[in-house]
Amino acid sequence: MTQPATTQPGFFDRAIVRSMPMLPRGLVRRISAPYIAGSTLDTAMHAVQGLAAQGLGTTLDVLGEAITSRAEAEATRDAYLAAAAALGALEDSSPVAAGVIGAGVRNVSVKLTALGLGIDDQLVHDNVAAIARAMADIGGFVRIDMEDSPYTDATLELFRTLQAEGHDNLGIVVQAYLRRTAGDVAQLAAAGARVRVVKGIYVEPAELAFQDMREINANFLALSRTLAEAGCHVAFATHDDELIDGCRALVAELQVPTDKYEFQMLLGVREARRDELAAQGHPLRVYVPFGAQWYEYSVRRLRENPRVAGHVARETLAGWRRRVGGRRPARAGA
Ligand SMILES: Cc1cc2nc3c(=O)[nH]c(=O)nc-3n(C[C@H](O)[C@H](O)[C@H](O)COP(=O)(O)OP(=O)(O)OC[C@H]3O[C@@H](n4cnc5c(N)ncnc54)[C@H](O)[C@@H]3O)c2cc1C
């Protein structure tokens, strides 16, 4: 599929988002199903085990909606503590990313706004610290996702604070579309941080973010190079062939060992490309979101970025066409 050269949504993407309120909840659930590991911890653990059996690592994400109270933030924290207990009880047989903290399955991703950022600085600090401790107890890892630009500084600051307090099982995310990220990455590289590189999913203004996909892709590869050259553990989180190929070339050129990098993809997205990368021996981790708030999450994420709605709709239509046609393309999701 040809990539649009800008981050602006096209007509098809906007039409999908406009029609969402008219779609029955059951249909939205069906559309979202490949991308969400159900509404309970049990369904999520089932997905984690299935992926581990295929030699894939995972990171669990508890879906949370815009939180407005301490009680909701604490409920999200408790859901992560329950996830840590369940992950601790799992035998981690995945060979993926051996030598990396948390290795294959003992890995969660958290969004700070779901844990109290924007409500109370101490609350979000304490909630993330509690999750980091619980994950450390099982030899696990916590990735702090990056949200939209009003939260960038606070997210980086909390990451640094927690590290300074001795939490050494944390990683952070940087967004290649933000103009500021090269500066942030220089600091993170100097500190030896574990960093996931993404394009960025939110709609950001041109003063803050590159709008041209070619600039975003060039920045993604430049940031990845800076981190890899500094010896940081770097996670390339993308489904874009150009970036995947660029990152493969980068790790080959720099001879980055497999305990110093991994590819990451979202559950249900470009599975054939994912499996191909894993079969080539690249560590591969799948982002596994789950939770009761799947509907709100799906609708919010799709509204936030209509391009994602377009991707999902195209992939769903392609899946239906494959089933009706009774044949599989060489590369699903391409
Ligand atoms: C593991 C992981 C963690 C992430 N964490 C963050 C984060 O913390 N903060 C943040 O801002 N962003 C995050 N993102 C999202 C990221 O910023 C991008 O928006 C997203 O990955 C799409 O960009 P892409 O590089 O895959 O390229 P694109 O050009 O957008 O996609 C390439 C192709 O992949 C397919 N595709 C991509 N996304 C989807 C989808 N959702 N559904 C169906 N098909 C799709 C399409 O076929 C598309 O043509 C994360 C992404 C991943 C994979």
The ligand as a Tripos MOL2 file, in Angstrom:
@<TRIPOS>MOLECULE
LIG
   53    58     1     0     0
SMALL
NO_CHARGES

@<TRIPOS>ATOM
      1 C1          4.7690   -1.2710   19.7500 C.3       1 LIG1
      2 C2          4.2950    0.1180   19.4550 C.ar      1 LIG1
      3 C3          4.2140    1.0350   20.4750 C.ar      1 LIG1
      4 C4          3.8010    2.3430   20.2120 C.ar      1 LIG1
      5 N1          3.8260    3.2720   21.2260 N.ar      1 LIG1
      6 C5          3.5320    4.5690   20.9300 C.ar      1 LIG1
      7 C6          3.6750    5.5890   21.9160 C.ar      1 LIG1
      8 O1          4.0610    5.3560   23.0740 O.2       1 LIG1
      9 N2          3.3690    6.8690   21.5620 N.ar      1 LIG1
     10 C7          2.9550    7.1890   20.2840 C.ar      1 LIG1
     11 O2          2.7130    8.3760   20.0120 O.2       1 LIG1
     12 N3          2.8070    6.2340   19.3450 N.ar      1 LIG1
     13 C8          3.0810    4.9440   19.6310 C.ar      1 LIG1
     14 N4          2.9500    3.9900   18.6620 N.ar      1 LIG1
     15 C9          2.2820    4.3230   17.3760 C.3       1 LIG1
     16 C10         3.2440    4.9070   16.3690 C.3       1 LIG1
     17 O3          3.5900    6.2210   16.7480 O.3       1 LIG1
     18 C11         2.5940    4.9650   14.9650 C.3       1 LIG1
     19 O4          1.4740    5.7960   14.9920 O.3       1 LIG1
     20 C12         2.1530    3.6270   14.4300 C.3       1 LIG1
     21 O5          3.0990    2.6340   14.7080 O.3       1 LIG1
     22 C13         1.9810    3.7020   12.9060 C.3       1 LIG1
     23 O6          3.1930    4.0620   12.3010 O.3       1 LIG1
     24 P1          4.1060    3.0640   11.4550 P.3       1 LIG1
     25 O7          5.5230    3.3790   11.7600 O.co2     1 LIG1
     26 O8          3.6840    1.6660   11.6920 O.co2     1 LIG1
     27 O9          3.8710    3.5070    9.9470 O.3       1 LIG1
     28 P2          2.5630    3.7430    9.0940 P.3       1 LIG1
     29 O10         3.0380    4.3170    7.8140 O.co2     1 LIG1
     30 O11         1.5320    4.5100    9.8460 O.co2     1 LIG1
     31 O12         2.0300    2.2840    8.8860 O.3       1 LIG1
     32 C14         2.6580    1.3840    7.9760 C.3       1 LIG1
     33 C15         1.6160    0.3250    7.6140 C.3       1 LIG1
     34 O13         1.3050   -0.4570    8.7740 O.3       1 LIG1
     35 C16        -0.0980   -0.6950    8.8590 C.3       1 LIG1
     36 N5         -0.6230   -0.1030   10.0860 N.ar      1 LIG1
     37 C17        -0.0080    0.8050   10.8770 C.ar      1 LIG1
     38 N6         -0.7310    1.0750   11.9770 N.ar      1 LIG1
     39 C18        -1.8550    0.3280   11.8830 C.ar      1 LIG1
     40 C19        -3.0030    0.1210   12.6970 C.ar      1 LIG1
     41 N7         -3.1450    0.7480   13.8730 N.pl3     1 LIG1
     42 N8         -3.9300   -0.7360   12.2850 N.ar      1 LIG1
     43 C20        -3.8100   -1.4020   11.1140 C.ar      1 LIG1
     44 N9         -2.7460   -1.2750   10.3000 N.ar      1 LIG1
     45 C21        -1.7850   -0.4260   10.6730 C.ar      1 LIG1
     46 C22        -0.6920   -0.1480    7.5790 C.3       1 LIG1
     47 O14        -0.7000   -1.1880    6.6250 O.3       1 LIG1
     48 C23         0.2680    0.9220    7.1800 C.3       1 LIG1
     49 O15         0.2400    1.1860    5.8130 O.3       1 LIG1
     50 C24         3.4020    2.7000   18.8940 C.ar      1 LIG1
     51 C25         3.4990    1.7650   17.8710 C.ar      1 LIG1
     52 C26         3.9470    0.4910   18.1160 C.ar      1 LIG1
     53 C27         4.0700   -0.4710   16.9800 C.3       1 LIG1
@<TRIPOS>BOND
     1     1     2 1
     2     2     3 ar
     3     2    52 ar
     4     3     4 ar
     5     4     5 ar
     6     4    50 ar
     7     5     6 ar
     8     6     7 ar
     9     6    13 1
    10     7     8 2
    11     7     9 ar
    12     9    10 ar
    13    10    11 2
    14    10    12 ar
    15    12    13 ar
    16    13    14 ar
    17    14    15 1
    18    14    50 ar
    19    15    16 1
    20    16    17 1
    21    16    18 1
    22    18    19 1
    23    18    20 1
    24    20    21 1
    25    20    22 1
    26    22    23 1
    27    23    24 1
    28    24    25 2
    29    24    26 1
    30    24    27 1
    31    27    28 1
    32    28    29 2
    33    28    30 1
    34    28    31 1
    35    31    32 1
    36    32    33 1
    37    33    34 1
    38    33    48 1
    39    34    35 1
    40    35    36 1
    41    35    46 1
    42    36    37 ar
    43    36    45 ar
    44    37    38 ar
    45    38    39 ar
    46    39    40 ar
    47    39    45 ar
    48    40    41 1
    49    40    42 ar
    50    42    43 ar
    51    43    44 ar
    52    44    45 ar
    53    46    47 1
    54    46    48 1
    55    48    49 1
    56    50    51 ar
    57    51    52 ar
    58    52    53 1
@<TRIPOS>SUBSTRUCTURE
     1 LIG1         1 GROUP 0 **** ****
